[in-house]
Amino acid sequence: MPTMIHRTRSELEAQRERLLAGVNMTYEELAERAATYSLSMDELDVWHTIEGVDYLLDGES
């Protein structure tokens, strides 16, 4: 049976902020660097995680 992790909206928002703080960038800076393929592997992992978090946050509306 697959494992499911349940998070509240506030937990997801806090995770998103921690991820951005961890790479010392704003969302806009990270998105711009992602668009120009200028991210390190660690930054790219953060970018993909933030995309997933944003998907979950958008789905909660």
C-alpha angles and dihedrals in degrees: 000000000000120000117242124200117206119204132175122235091254091051091052092048091050091049090051091052092048091051092052091046089051092061094037093234139114119240090255093052092048092047092049092050090046090053091054095043091244101134129112117233091261092049090048090054089052091048092053091046091051090050088055093047091049090050090054093046092050090050092057095066 
